[in-house]
Amino acid sequence: MADAPTLDSIEQQLCAELQILLGLKPGSVLKDSSLSSLGVDSLRLVSLLLTVEQKFGVNLMKIGMKPEDMRSVRTLAAAVDAGRKA
């Protein structure tokens, strides 16, 4: 699968999605940014997770997402990447 996104690509796309979702300037969301420090509330988290499922074709319920998977952009990207490979 030559077009499968890399972990780095997933992280970058999540940063971009969060910037749009939260109305932040480009470059303001980093890979190590904590979702809570960015102001991601429960409603925005649901929106982000739905976008993740659509964009990356991963069923987050099936891969068993845990609260620690949603701490930062990096941890969410790692869970998405692992779910794609499962």
PDB file with SEQRES, HELIX, SHEET and CRYST1 records, atoms N, CA, C and O in Angstrom:
SEQRES   1 A   86  MET ALA ASP ALA PRO THR LEU ASP SER ILE GLU GLN GLN          
SEQRES   2 A   86  LEU CYS ALA GLU LEU GLN ILE LEU LEU GLY LEU LYS PRO          
SEQRES   3 A   86  GLY SER VAL LEU LYS ASP SER SER LEU SER SER LEU GLY          
SEQRES   4 A   86  VAL ASP SER LEU ARG LEU VAL SER LEU LEU LEU THR VAL          
SEQRES   5 A   86  GLU GLN LYS PHE GLY VAL ASN LEU MET LYS ILE GLY MET          
SEQRES   6 A   86  LYS PRO GLU ASP MET ARG SER VAL ARG THR LEU ALA ALA          
SEQRES   7 A   86  ALA VAL ASP ALA GLY ARG LYS ALA                              
HELIX    1 AA1 LEU A    7  LEU A   22  1                                  16    
HELIX    2 AA2 SER A   42  PHE A   56  1                                  15    
HELIX    3 AA3 LEU A   60  ILE A   63  1                                   4    
HELIX    4 AA4 PRO A   67  MET A   70  5                                   4    
HELIX    5 AA5 VAL A   73  LYS A   85  1                                  13    
CRYST1    1.000    1.000    1.000  90.00  90.00  90.00 P 1           1          
ATOM      1  N   MET A   1       0.832  -1.175   0.000  1.00  0.00           N  
ATOM      2  CA  MET A   1       0.000   0.000   0.000  1.00  0.00           C  
ATOM      3  C   MET A   1       0.885   1.250   0.000  1.00  0.00           C  
ATOM      4  O   MET A   1       1.261   1.758   1.056  1.00  0.00           O  
ATOM      5  N   ALA A   2       1.194   1.711  -1.143  1.00  0.00           N  
ATOM      6  CA  ALA A   2       2.090   2.848  -1.275  1.00  0.00           C  
ATOM      7  C   ALA A   2       1.450   4.141  -0.764  1.00  0.00           C  
ATOM      8  O   ALA A   2       2.156   5.051  -0.329  1.00  0.00           O  
ATOM      9  N   ASP A   3       0.122   4.226  -0.814  1.00  0.00           N  
ATOM     10  CA  ASP A   3      -0.526   5.466  -0.408  1.00  0.00           C  
ATOM     11  C   ASP A   3      -0.969   5.473   1.050  1.00  0.00           C  
ATOM     12  O   ASP A   3      -1.615   6.426   1.486  1.00  0.00           O  
ATOM     13  N   ALA A   4      -0.638   4.434   1.815  1.00  0.00           N  
ATOM     14  CA  ALA A   4      -1.000   4.389   3.229  1.00  0.00           C  
ATOM     15  C   ALA A   4      -0.207   5.459   3.985  1.00  0.00           C  
ATOM     16  O   ALA A   4       1.008   5.562   3.820  1.00  0.00           O  
ATOM     17  N   PRO A   5      -0.893   6.258   4.815  1.00  0.00           N  
ATOM     18  CA  PRO A   5      -0.191   7.319   5.530  1.00  0.00           C  
ATOM     19  C   PRO A   5       0.776   6.772   6.576  1.00  0.00           C  
ATOM     20  O   PRO A   5       0.515   5.752   7.214  1.00  0.00           O  
ATOM     21  N   THR A   6       1.870   7.457   6.733  1.00  0.00           N  
ATOM     22  CA  THR A   6       2.850   7.101   7.768  1.00  0.00           C  
ATOM     23  C   THR A   6       2.384   7.695   9.095  1.00  0.00           C  
ATOM     24  O   THR A   6       1.463   8.511   9.129  1.00  0.00           O  
ATOM     25  N   LEU A   7       3.021   7.284  10.174  1.00  0.00           N  
ATOM     26  CA  LEU A   7       2.696   7.835  11.481  1.00  0.00           C  
ATOM     27  C   LEU A   7       2.907   9.351  11.476  1.00  0.00           C  
ATOM     28  O   LEU A   7       2.089  10.095  12.016  1.00  0.00           O  
ATOM     29  N   ASP A   8       3.990   9.798  10.874  1.00  0.00           N  
ATOM     30  CA  ASP A   8       4.268  11.236  10.798  1.00  0.00           C  
ATOM     31  C   ASP A   8       3.169  11.960  10.020  1.00  0.00           C  
ATOM     32  O   ASP A   8       2.746  13.049  10.409  1.00  0.00           O  
ATOM     33  N   SER A   9       2.714  11.367   8.940  1.00  0.00           N  
ATOM     34  CA  SER A   9       1.646  11.953   8.134  1.00  0.00           C  
ATOM     35  C   SER A   9       0.341  12.020   8.931  1.00  0.00           C  
ATOM     36  O   SER A   9      -0.388  13.008   8.847  1.00  0.00           O  
ATOM     37  N   ILE A  10       0.052  10.989   9.690  1.00  0.00           N  
ATOM     38  CA  ILE A  10      -1.160  10.977  10.528  1.00  0.00           C  
ATOM     39  C   ILE A  10      -1.074  12.095  11.562  1.00  0.00           C  
ATOM     40  O   ILE A  10      -2.049  12.814  11.783  1.00  0.00           O  
ATOM     41  N   GLU A  11       0.086  12.245  12.195  1.00  0.00           N  
ATOM     42  CA  GLU A  11       0.276  13.312  13.180  1.00  0.00           C  
ATOM     43  C   GLU A  11       0.052  14.681  12.543  1.00  0.00           C  
ATOM     44  O   GLU A  11      -0.630  15.529  13.116  1.00  0.00           O  
ATOM     45  N   GLN A  12       0.619  14.895  11.371  1.00  0.00           N  
ATOM     46  CA  GLN A  12       0.474  16.174  10.681  1.00  0.00           C  
ATOM     47  C   GLN A  12      -0.986  16.450  10.322  1.00  0.00           C  
ATOM     48  O   GLN A  12      -1.470  17.572  10.474  1.00  0.00           O  
ATOM     49  N   GLN A  13      -1.677  15.420   9.848  1.00  0.00           N  
ATOM     50  CA  GLN A  13      -3.081  15.595   9.477  1.00  0.00           C  
ATOM     51  C   GLN A  13      -3.952  15.870  10.699  1.00  0.00           C  
ATOM     52  O   GLN A  13      -4.895  16.658  10.629  1.00  0.00           O  
ATOM     53  N   LEU A  14      -3.635  15.219  11.821  1.00  0.00           N  
ATOM     54  CA  LEU A  14      -4.385  15.480  13.047  1.00  0.00           C  
ATOM     55  C   LEU A  14      -4.152  16.906  13.537  1.00  0.00           C  
ATOM     56  O   LEU A  14      -5.087  17.565  13.992  1.00  0.00           O  
ATOM     57  N   CYS A  15      -2.916  17.386  13.450  1.00  0.00           N  
ATOM     58  CA  CYS A  15      -2.618  18.774  13.820  1.00  0.00           C  
ATOM     59  C   CYS A  15      -3.456  19.732  12.973  1.00  0.00           C  
ATOM     60  O   CYS A  15      -4.046  20.678  13.495  1.00  0.00           O  
ATOM     61  N   ALA A  16      -3.503  19.484  11.683  1.00  0.00           N  
ATOM     62  CA  ALA A  16      -4.267  20.340  10.773  1.00  0.00           C  
ATOM     63  C   ALA A  16      -5.760  20.275  11.097  1.00  0.00           C  
ATOM     64  O   ALA A  16      -6.433  21.306  11.106  1.00  0.00           O  
ATOM     65  N   GLU A  17      -6.280  19.090  11.358  1.00  0.00           N  
ATOM     66  CA  GLU A  17      -7.708  18.941  11.684  1.00  0.00           C  
ATOM     67  C   GLU A  17      -8.045  19.684  12.971  1.00  0.00           C  
ATOM     68  O   GLU A  17      -9.087  20.334  13.057  1.00  0.00           O  
ATOM     69  N   LEU A  18      -7.175  19.591  13.966  1.00  0.00           N  
ATOM     70  CA  LEU A  18      -7.418  20.282  15.231  1.00  0.00           C  
ATOM     71  C   LEU A  18      -7.378  21.795  15.061  1.00  0.00           C  
ATOM     72  O   LEU A  18      -8.163  22.510  15.683  1.00  0.00           O  
ATOM     73  N   GLN A  19      -6.481  22.280  14.233  1.00  0.00           N  
ATOM     74  CA  GLN A  19      -6.404  23.713  13.979  1.00  0.00           C  
ATOM     75  C   GLN A  19      -7.708  24.212  13.369  1.00  0.00           C  
ATOM     76  O   GLN A  19      -8.204  25.275  13.742  1.00  0.00           O  
ATOM     77  N   ILE A  20      -8.261  23.452  12.436  1.00  0.00           N  
ATOM     78  CA  ILE A  20      -9.532  23.808  11.811  1.00  0.00           C  
ATOM     79  C   ILE A  20     -10.667  23.720  12.833  1.00  0.00           C  
ATOM     80  O   ILE A  20     -11.464  24.649  12.965  1.00  0.00           O  
ATOM     81  N   LEU A  21     -10.734  22.614  13.543  1.00  0.00           N  
ATOM     82  CA  LEU A  21     -11.803  22.365  14.509  1.00  0.00           C  
ATOM     83  C   LEU A  21     -11.843  23.436  15.602  1.00  0.00           C  
ATOM     84  O   LEU A  21     -12.914  23.855  16.040  1.00  0.00           O  
ATOM     85  N   LEU A  22     -10.656  23.867  16.033  1.00  0.00           N  
ATOM     86  CA  LEU A  22     -10.564  24.814  17.140  1.00  0.00           C  
ATOM     87  C   LEU A  22     -10.383  26.264  16.687  1.00  0.00           C  
ATOM     88  O   LEU A  22     -10.333  27.175  17.513  1.00  0.00           O  
ATOM     89  N   GLY A  23     -10.285  26.474  15.364  1.00  0.00           N  
ATOM     90  CA  GLY A  23     -10.119  27.823  14.842  1.00  0.00           C  
ATOM     91  C   GLY A  23      -8.774  28.441  15.203  1.00  0.00           C  
ATOM     92  O   GLY A  23      -8.687  29.638  15.476  1.00  0.00           O  
ATOM     93  N   LEU A  24      -7.726  27.618  15.203  1.00  0.00           N  
ATOM     94  CA  LEU A  24      -6.388  28.084  15.565  1.00  0.00           C  
ATOM     95  C   LEU A  24      -5.547  28.363  14.338  1.00  0.00           C  
ATOM     96  O   LEU A  24      -5.840  27.874  13.247  1.00  0.00           O  
ATOM     97  N   LYS A  25      -4.506  29.147  14.520  1.00  0.00           N  
ATOM     98  CA  LYS A  25      -3.600  29.489  13.419  1.00  0.00           C  
ATOM     99  C   LYS A  25      -2.789  28.273  12.982  1.00  0.00           C  
ATOM    100  O   LYS A  25      -2.463  27.418  13.805  1.00  0.00           O  
ATOM    101  N   PRO A  26      -2.461  28.189  11.697  1.00  0.00           N  
ATOM    102  CA  PRO A  26      -1.595  27.108  11.219  1.00  0.00           C  
ATOM    103  C   PRO A  26      -0.276  27.090  12.006  1.00  0.00           C  
ATOM    104  O   PRO A  26       0.330  28.132  12.258  1.00  0.00           O  
ATOM    105  N   GLY A  27       0.137  25.911  12.374  1.00  0.00           N  
ATOM    106  CA  GLY A  27       1.383  25.746  13.122  1.00  0.00           C  
ATOM    107  C   GLY A  27       1.228  25.873  14.627  1.00  0.00           C  
ATOM    108  O   GLY A  27       2.199  25.710  15.367  1.00  0.00           O  
ATOM    109  N   SER A  28       0.005  26.164  15.091  1.00  0.00           N  
ATOM    110  CA  SER A  28      -0.191  26.348  16.527  1.00  0.00           C  
ATOM    111  C   SER A  28      -0.424  25.036  17.276  1.00  0.00           C  
ATOM    112  O   SER A  28      -0.317  24.998  18.502  1.00  0.00           O  
ATOM    113  N   VAL A  29      -0.739  23.970  16.558  1.00  0.00           N  
ATOM    114  CA  VAL A  29      -0.922  22.660  17.183  1.00  0.00           C  
ATOM    115  C   VAL A  29       0.293  21.814  16.837  1.00  0.00           C  
ATOM    116  O   VAL A  29       0.613  21.602  15.668  1.00  0.00           O  
ATOM    117  N   LEU A  30       0.964  21.335  17.880  1.00  0.00           N  
ATOM    118  CA  LEU A  30       2.157  20.512  17.715  1.00  0.00           C  
ATOM    119  C   LEU A  30       1.844  19.056  18.021  1.00  0.00           C  
ATOM    120  O   LEU A  30       0.821  18.748  18.632  1.00  0.00           O  
ATOM    121  N   LYS A  31       2.719  18.174  17.598  1.00  0.00           N  
ATOM    122  CA  LYS A  31       2.499  16.735  17.795  1.00  0.00           C  
ATOM    123  C   LYS A  31       2.394  16.357  19.265  1.00  0.00           C  
ATOM    124  O   LYS A  31       1.680  15.417  19.615  1.00  0.00           O  
ATOM    125  N   ASP A  32       3.098  17.080  20.127  1.00  0.00           N  
ATOM    126  CA  ASP A  32       3.051  16.785  21.553  1.00  0.00           C  
ATOM    127  C   ASP A  32       2.010  17.610  22.302  1.00  0.00           C  
ATOM    128  O   ASP A  32       1.942  17.564  23.530  1.00  0.00           O  
ATOM    129  N   SER A  33       1.199  18.363  21.563  1.00  0.00           N  
ATOM    130  CA  SER A  33       0.161  19.171  22.201  1.00  0.00           C  
ATOM    131  C   SER A  33      -0.854  18.265  22.893  1.00  0.00           C  
ATOM    132  O   SER A  33      -1.347  17.296  22.315  1.00  0.00           O  
ATOM    133  N   SER A  34      -1.150  18.604  24.139  1.00  0.00           N  
ATOM    134  CA  SER A  34      -2.182  17.907  24.891  1.00  0.00           C  
ATOM    135  C   SER A  34      -3.542  18.358  24.368  1.00  0.00           C  
ATOM    136  O   SER A  34      -3.780  19.552  24.183  1.00  0.00           O  
ATOM    137  N   LEU A  35      -4.422  17.406  24.134  1.00  0.00           N  
ATOM    138  CA  LEU A  35      -5.743  17.766  23.619  1.00  0.00           C  
ATOM    139  C   LEU A  35      -6.486  18.650  24.617  1.00  0.00           C  
ATOM    140  O   LEU A  35      -7.179  19.585  24.213  1.00  0.00           O  
ATOM    141  N   SER A  36      -6.353  18.369  25.913  1.00  0.00           N  
ATOM    142  CA  SER A  36      -7.054  19.193  26.905  1.00  0.00           C  
ATOM    143  C   SER A  36      -6.483  20.603  26.961  1.00  0.00           C  
ATOM    144  O   SER A  36      -7.236  21.560  27.141  1.00  0.00           O  
ATOM    145  N   SER A  37      -5.172  20.754  26.810  1.00  0.00           N  
ATOM    146  CA  SER A  37      -4.581  22.098  26.848  1.00  0.00           C  
ATOM    147  C   SER A  37      -4.979  22.921  25.621  1.00  0.00           C  
ATOM    148  O   SER A  37      -4.946  24.151  25.658  1.00  0.00           O  
ATOM    149  N   LEU A  38      -5.350  22.248  24.547  1.00  0.00           N  
ATOM    150  CA  LEU A  38      -5.808  22.944  23.346  1.00  0.00           C  
ATOM    151  C   LEU A  38      -7.266  23.404  23.477  1.00  0.00           C  
ATOM    152  O   LEU A  38      -7.752  24.210  22.682  1.00  0.00           O  
ATOM    153  N   GLY A  39      -7.950  22.874  24.494  1.00  0.00           N  
ATOM    154  CA  GLY A  39      -9.348  23.238  24.691  1.00  0.00           C  
ATOM    155  C   GLY A  39     -10.320  22.270  24.044  1.00  0.00           C  
ATOM    156  O   GLY A  39     -11.461  22.634  23.757  1.00  0.00           O  
ATOM    157  N   VAL A  40      -9.882  21.043  23.812  1.00  0.00           N  
ATOM    158  CA  VAL A  40     -10.764  20.037  23.214  1.00  0.00           C  
ATOM    159  C   VAL A  40     -11.720  19.544  24.298  1.00  0.00           C  
ATOM    160  O   VAL A  40     -11.316  18.835  25.220  1.00  0.00           O  
ATOM    161  N   ASP A  41     -12.986  19.923  24.179  1.00  0.00           N  
ATOM    162  CA  ASP A  41     -14.005  19.456  25.111  1.00  0.00           C  
ATOM    163  C   ASP A  41     -14.655  18.191  24.543  1.00  0.00           C  
ATOM    164  O   ASP A  41     -14.265  17.713  23.478  1.00  0.00           O  
ATOM    165  N   SER A  42     -15.635  17.660  25.247  1.00  0.00           N  
ATOM    166  CA  SER A  42     -16.230  16.387  24.843  1.00  0.00           C  
ATOM    167  C   SER A  42     -16.885  16.469  23.464  1.00  0.00           C  
ATOM    168  O   SER A  42     -16.784  15.526  22.680  1.00  0.00           O  
ATOM    169  N   LEU A  43     -17.547  17.572  23.161  1.00  0.00           N  
ATOM    170  CA  LEU A  43     -18.207  17.719  21.865  1.00  0.00           C  
ATOM    171  C   LEU A  43     -17.179  17.772  20.729  1.00  0.00           C  
ATOM    172  O   LEU A  43     -17.355  17.131  19.693  1.00  0.00           O  
ATOM    173  N   ARG A  44     -16.126  18.527  20.931  1.00  0.00           N  
ATOM    174  CA  ARG A  44     -15.078  18.617  19.914  1.00  0.00           C  
ATOM    175  C   ARG A  44     -14.326  17.301  19.783  1.00  0.00           C  
ATOM    176  O   ARG A  44     -13.880  16.943  18.693  1.00  0.00           O  
ATOM    177  N   LEU A  45     -14.184  16.585  20.884  1.00  0.00           N  
ATOM    178  CA  LEU A  45     -13.508  15.288  20.826  1.00  0.00           C  
ATOM    179  C   LEU A  45     -14.309  14.313  19.963  1.00  0.00           C  
ATOM    180  O   LEU A  45     -13.736  13.583  19.154  1.00  0.00           O  
ATOM    181  N   VAL A  46     -15.615  14.302  20.132  1.00  0.00           N  
ATOM    182  CA  VAL A  46     -16.469  13.430  19.315  1.00  0.00           C  
ATOM    183  C   VAL A  46     -16.329  13.807  17.840  1.00  0.00           C  
ATOM    184  O   VAL A  46     -16.208  12.931  16.984  1.00  0.00           O  
ATOM    185  N   SER A  47     -16.346  15.090  17.547  1.00  0.00           N  
ATOM    186  CA  SER A  47     -16.185  15.554  16.170  1.00  0.00           C  
ATOM    187  C   SER A  47     -14.835  15.121  15.609  1.00  0.00           C  
ATOM    188  O   SER A  47     -14.753  14.658  14.471  1.00  0.00           O  
ATOM    189  N   LEU A  48     -13.776  15.271  16.405  1.00  0.00           N  
ATOM    190  CA  LEU A  48     -12.440  14.866  15.972  1.00  0.00           C  
ATOM    191  C   LEU A  48     -12.390  13.365  15.714  1.00  0.00           C  
ATOM    192  O   LEU A  48     -11.842  12.931  14.701  1.00  0.00           O  
ATOM    193  N   LEU A  49     -12.953  12.573  16.614  1.00  0.00           N  
ATOM    194  CA  LEU A  49     -12.906  11.118  16.454  1.00  0.00           C  
ATOM    195  C   LEU A  49     -13.710  10.653  15.236  1.00  0.00           C  
ATOM    196  O   LEU A  49     -13.311   9.704  14.560  1.00  0.00           O  
ATOM    197  N   LEU A  50     -14.823  11.302  14.954  1.00  0.00           N  
ATOM    198  CA  LEU A  50     -15.585  10.964  13.743  1.00  0.00           C  
ATOM    199  C   LEU A  50     -14.775  11.287  12.485  1.00  0.00           C  
ATOM    200  O   LEU A  50     -14.775  10.522  11.521  1.00  0.00           O  
ATOM    201  N   THR A  51     -14.094  12.416  12.511  1.00  0.00           N  
ATOM    202  CA  THR A  51     -13.236  12.793  11.388  1.00  0.00           C  
ATOM    203  C   THR A  51     -12.116  11.784  11.204  1.00  0.00           C  
ATOM    204  O   THR A  51     -11.792  11.405  10.079  1.00  0.00           O  
ATOM    205  N   VAL A  52     -11.528  11.350  12.308  1.00  0.00           N  
ATOM    206  CA  VAL A  52     -10.441  10.361  12.271  1.00  0.00           C  
ATOM    207  C   VAL A  52     -10.938   9.064  11.643  1.00  0.00           C  
ATOM    208  O   VAL A  52     -10.270   8.490  10.783  1.00  0.00           O  
ATOM    209  N   GLU A  53     -12.100   8.609  12.071  1.00  0.00           N  
ATOM    210  CA  GLU A  53     -12.648   7.367  11.516  1.00  0.00           C  
ATOM    211  C   GLU A  53     -12.871   7.484  10.014  1.00  0.00           C  
ATOM    212  O   GLU A  53     -12.551   6.561   9.264  1.00  0.00           O  
ATOM    213  N   GLN A  54     -13.416   8.605   9.573  1.00  0.00           N  
ATOM    214  CA  GLN A  54     -13.685   8.804   8.150  1.00  0.00           C  
ATOM    215  C   GLN A  54     -12.403   8.944   7.343  1.00  0.00           C  
ATOM    216  O   GLN A  54     -12.251   8.329   6.288  1.00  0.00           O  
ATOM    217  N   LYS A  55     -11.492   9.752   7.845  1.00  0.00           N  
ATOM    218  CA  LYS A  55     -10.277  10.070   7.100  1.00  0.00           C  
ATOM    219  C   LYS A  55      -9.325   8.877   7.001  1.00  0.00           C  
ATOM    220  O   LYS A  55      -8.704   8.664   5.960  1.00  0.00           O  
ATOM    221  N   PHE A  56      -9.210   8.103   8.073  1.00  0.00           N  
ATOM    222  CA  PHE A  56      -8.226   7.021   8.105  1.00  0.00           C  
ATOM    223  C   PHE A  56      -8.837   5.627   8.010  1.00  0.00           C  
ATOM    224  O   PHE A  56      -8.109   4.635   7.980  1.00  0.00           O  
ATOM    225  N   GLY A  57     -10.170   5.539   7.963  1.00  0.00           N  
ATOM    226  CA  GLY A  57     -10.832   4.248   7.807  1.00  0.00           C  
ATOM    227  C   GLY A  57     -10.613   3.310   8.979  1.00  0.00           C  
ATOM    228  O   GLY A  57     -10.484   2.099   8.801  1.00  0.00           O  
ATOM    229  N   VAL A  58     -10.572   3.874  10.178  1.00  0.00           N  
ATOM    230  CA  VAL A  58     -10.337   3.075  11.382  1.00  0.00           C  
ATOM    231  C   VAL A  58     -11.585   3.144  12.251  1.00  0.00           C  
ATOM    232  O   VAL A  58     -12.091   4.231  12.528  1.00  0.00           O  
ATOM    233  N   ASN A  59     -12.080   1.990  12.680  1.00  0.00           N  
ATOM    234  CA  ASN A  59     -13.200   1.949  13.605  1.00  0.00           C  
ATOM    235  C   ASN A  59     -12.616   1.994  15.012  1.00  0.00           C  
ATOM    236  O   ASN A  59     -12.083   1.000  15.505  1.00  0.00           O  
ATOM    237  N   LEU A  60     -12.721   3.141  15.646  1.00  0.00           N  
ATOM    238  CA  LEU A  60     -12.084   3.343  16.940  1.00  0.00           C  
ATOM    239  C   LEU A  60     -12.670   2.464  18.034  1.00  0.00           C  
ATOM    240  O   LEU A  60     -11.965   2.103  18.977  1.00  0.00           O  
ATOM    241  N   MET A  61     -13.937   2.115  17.927  1.00  0.00           N  
ATOM    242  CA  MET A  61     -14.543   1.205  18.901  1.00  0.00           C  
ATOM    243  C   MET A  61     -13.920  -0.183  18.791  1.00  0.00           C  
ATOM    244  O   MET A  61     -13.649  -0.830  19.803  1.00  0.00           O  
ATOM    245  N   LYS A  62     -13.695  -0.632  17.574  1.00  0.00           N  
ATOM    246  CA  LYS A  62     -13.137  -1.963  17.366  1.00  0.00           C  
ATOM    247  C   LYS A  62     -11.684  -2.074  17.812  1.00  0.00           C  
ATOM    248  O   LYS A  62     -11.247  -3.140  18.245  1.00  0.00           O  
ATOM    249  N   ILE A  63     -10.926  -0.968  17.709  1.00  0.00           N  
ATOM    250  CA  ILE A  63      -9.523  -1.057  18.109  1.00  0.00           C  
ATOM    251  C   ILE A  63      -9.346  -0.850  19.600  1.00  0.00           C  
ATOM    252  O   ILE A  63      -8.235  -0.976  20.116  1.00  0.00           O  
ATOM    253  N   GLY A  64     -10.438  -0.531  20.307  1.00  0.00           N  
ATOM    254  CA  GLY A  64     -10.379  -0.413  21.754  1.00  0.00           C  
ATOM    255  C   GLY A  64      -9.638   0.821  22.245  1.00  0.00           C  
ATOM    256  O   GLY A  64      -8.715   0.714  23.052  1.00  0.00           O  
ATOM    257  N   MET A  65     -10.037   1.983  21.765  1.00  0.00           N  
ATOM    258  CA  MET A  65      -9.414   3.232  22.216  1.00  0.00           C  
ATOM    259  C   MET A  65      -9.532   3.354  23.727  1.00  0.00           C  
ATOM    260  O   MET A  65     -10.565   3.028  24.314  1.00  0.00           O  
ATOM    261  N   LYS A  66      -8.462   3.825  24.343  1.00  0.00           N  
ATOM    262  CA  LYS A  66      -8.432   4.043  25.786  1.00  0.00           C  
ATOM    263  C   LYS A  66      -8.247   5.535  26.044  1.00  0.00           C  
ATOM    264  O   LYS A  66      -7.778   6.253  25.161  1.00  0.00           O  
ATOM    265  N   PRO A  67      -8.607   6.016  27.236  1.00  0.00           N  
ATOM    266  CA  PRO A  67      -8.427   7.442  27.537  1.00  0.00           C  
ATOM    267  C   PRO A  67      -6.993   7.922  27.310  1.00  0.00           C  
ATOM    268  O   PRO A  67      -6.785   9.046  26.854  1.00  0.00           O  
ATOM    269  N   GLU A  68      -6.021   7.097  27.618  1.00  0.00           N  
ATOM    270  CA  GLU A  68      -4.616   7.516  27.429  1.00  0.00           C  
ATOM    271  C   GLU A  68      -4.256   7.676  25.947  1.00  0.00           C  
ATOM    272  O   GLU A  68      -3.276   8.345  25.621  1.00  0.00           O  
ATOM    273  N   ASP A  69      -5.033   7.074  25.056  1.00  0.00           N  
ATOM    274  CA  ASP A  69      -4.801   7.234  23.615  1.00  0.00           C  
ATOM    275  C   ASP A  69      -5.190   8.637  23.140  1.00  0.00           C  
ATOM    276  O   ASP A  69      -4.816   9.058  22.045  1.00  0.00           O  
ATOM    277  N   MET A  70      -5.940   9.347  23.971  1.00  0.00           N  
ATOM    278  CA  MET A  70      -6.423  10.664  23.568  1.00  0.00           C  
ATOM    279  C   MET A  70      -5.776  11.794  24.364  1.00  0.00           C  
ATOM    280  O   MET A  70      -6.340  12.882  24.479  1.00  0.00           O  
ATOM    281  N   ARG A  71      -4.602  11.535  24.907  1.00  0.00           N  
ATOM    282  CA  ARG A  71      -3.909  12.569  25.686  1.00  0.00           C  
ATOM    283  C   ARG A  71      -3.310  13.655  24.804  1.00  0.00           C  
ATOM    284  O   ARG A  71      -3.367  14.838  25.140  1.00  0.00           O  
ATOM    285  N   SER A  72      -2.738  13.255  23.682  1.00  0.00           N  
ATOM    286  CA  SER A  72      -2.054  14.216  22.813  1.00  0.00           C  
ATOM    287  C   SER A  72      -2.248  13.821  21.361  1.00  0.00           C  
ATOM    288  O   SER A  72      -2.768  12.749  21.049  1.00  0.00           O  
ATOM    289  N   VAL A  73      -1.821  14.706  20.489  1.00  0.00           N  
ATOM    290  CA  VAL A  73      -1.861  14.403  19.058  1.00  0.00           C  
ATOM    291  C   VAL A  73      -1.040  13.149  18.789  1.00  0.00           C  
ATOM    292  O   VAL A  73      -1.466  12.271  18.039  1.00  0.00           O  
ATOM    293  N   ARG A  74       0.135  13.066  19.400  1.00  0.00           N  
ATOM    294  CA  ARG A  74       1.036  11.933  19.178  1.00  0.00           C  
ATOM    295  C   ARG A  74       0.413  10.602  19.621  1.00  0.00           C  
ATOM    296  O   ARG A  74       0.512   9.608  18.902  1.00  0.00           O  
ATOM    297  N   THR A  75      -0.229  10.575  20.800  1.00  0.00           N  
ATOM    298  CA  THR A  75      -0.815   9.318  21.280  1.00  0.00           C  
ATOM    299  C   THR A  75      -2.025   8.917  20.441  1.00  0.00           C  
ATOM    300  O   THR A  75      -2.251   7.732  20.197  1.00  0.00           O  
ATOM    301  N   LEU A  76      -2.802   9.905  20.001  1.00  0.00           N  
ATOM    302  CA  LEU A  76      -3.953   9.604  19.142  1.00  0.00           C  
ATOM    303  C   LEU A  76      -3.479   9.072  17.794  1.00  0.00           C  
ATOM    304  O   LEU A  76      -4.043   8.113  17.269  1.00  0.00           O  
ATOM    305  N   ALA A  77      -2.453   9.688  17.241  1.00  0.00           N  
ATOM    306  CA  ALA A  77      -1.909   9.233  15.957  1.00  0.00           C  
ATOM    307  C   ALA A  77      -1.369   7.810  16.068  1.00  0.00           C  
ATOM    308  O   ALA A  77      -1.553   7.006  15.154  1.00  0.00           O  
ATOM    309  N   ALA A  78      -0.709   7.494  17.173  1.00  0.00           N  
ATOM    310  CA  ALA A  78      -0.170   6.144  17.375  1.00  0.00           C  
ATOM    311  C   ALA A  78      -1.293   5.118  17.456  1.00  0.00           C  
ATOM    312  O   ALA A  78      -1.168   4.019  16.915  1.00  0.00           O  
ATOM    313  N   ALA A  79      -2.393   5.468  18.131  1.00  0.00           N  
ATOM    314  CA  ALA A  79      -3.531   4.550  18.216  1.00  0.00           C  
ATOM    315  C   ALA A  79      -4.175   4.347  16.856  1.00  0.00           C  
ATOM    316  O   ALA A  79      -4.552   3.229  16.505  1.00  0.00           O  
ATOM    317  N   VAL A  80      -4.302   5.420  16.090  1.00  0.00           N  
ATOM    318  CA  VAL A  80      -4.871   5.319  14.732  1.00  0.00           C  
ATOM    319  C   VAL A  80      -3.977   4.453  13.853  1.00  0.00           C  
ATOM    320  O   VAL A  80      -4.464   3.584  13.130  1.00  0.00           O  
ATOM    321  N   ASP A  81      -2.685   4.687  13.915  1.00  0.00           N  
ATOM    322  CA  ASP A  81      -1.737   3.921  13.119  1.00  0.00           C  
ATOM    323  C   ASP A  81      -1.784   2.435  13.481  1.00  0.00           C  
ATOM    324  O   ASP A  81      -1.787   1.577  12.599  1.00  0.00           O  
ATOM    325  N   ALA A  82      -1.820   2.138  14.776  1.00  0.00           N  
ATOM    326  CA  ALA A  82      -1.910   0.742  15.226  1.00  0.00           C  
ATOM    327  C   ALA A  82      -3.221   0.124  14.770  1.00  0.00           C  
ATOM    328  O   ALA A  82      -3.242  -1.037  14.360  1.00  0.00           O  
ATOM    329  N   GLY A  83      -4.306   0.865  14.832  1.00  0.00           N  
ATOM    330  CA  GLY A  83      -5.615   0.365  14.399  1.00  0.00           C  
ATOM    331  C   GLY A  83      -5.661   0.083  12.908  1.00  0.00           C  
ATOM    332  O   GLY A  83      -6.319  -0.863  12.475  1.00  0.00           O  
ATOM    333  N   ARG A  84      -4.969   0.894  12.120  1.00  0.00           N  
ATOM    334  CA  ARG A  84      -4.922   0.669  10.677  1.00  0.00           C  
ATOM    335  C   ARG A  84      -4.177  -0.609  10.350  1.00  0.00           C  
ATOM    336  O   ARG A  84      -4.498  -1.285   9.372  1.00  0.00           O  
ATOM    337  N   LYS A  85      -3.185  -0.946  11.159  1.00  0.00           N  
ATOM    338  CA  LYS A  85      -2.351  -2.113  10.905  1.00  0.00           C  
ATOM    339  C   LYS A  85      -2.926  -3.396  11.484  1.00  0.00           C  
ATOM    340  O   LYS A  85      -2.465  -4.491  11.164  1.00  0.00           O  
ATOM    341  N   ALA A  86      -3.941  -3.256  12.343  1.00  0.00           N  
ATOM    342  CA  ALA A  86      -4.530  -4.433  13.003  1.00  0.00           C  
ATOM    343  C   ALA A  86      -5.395  -5.235  12.052  1.00  0.00           C  
ATOM    344  O   ALA A  86      -5.964  -6.253  12.445  1.00  0.00           O  
TER     345      ALA A  86                                                      
END                                                                             
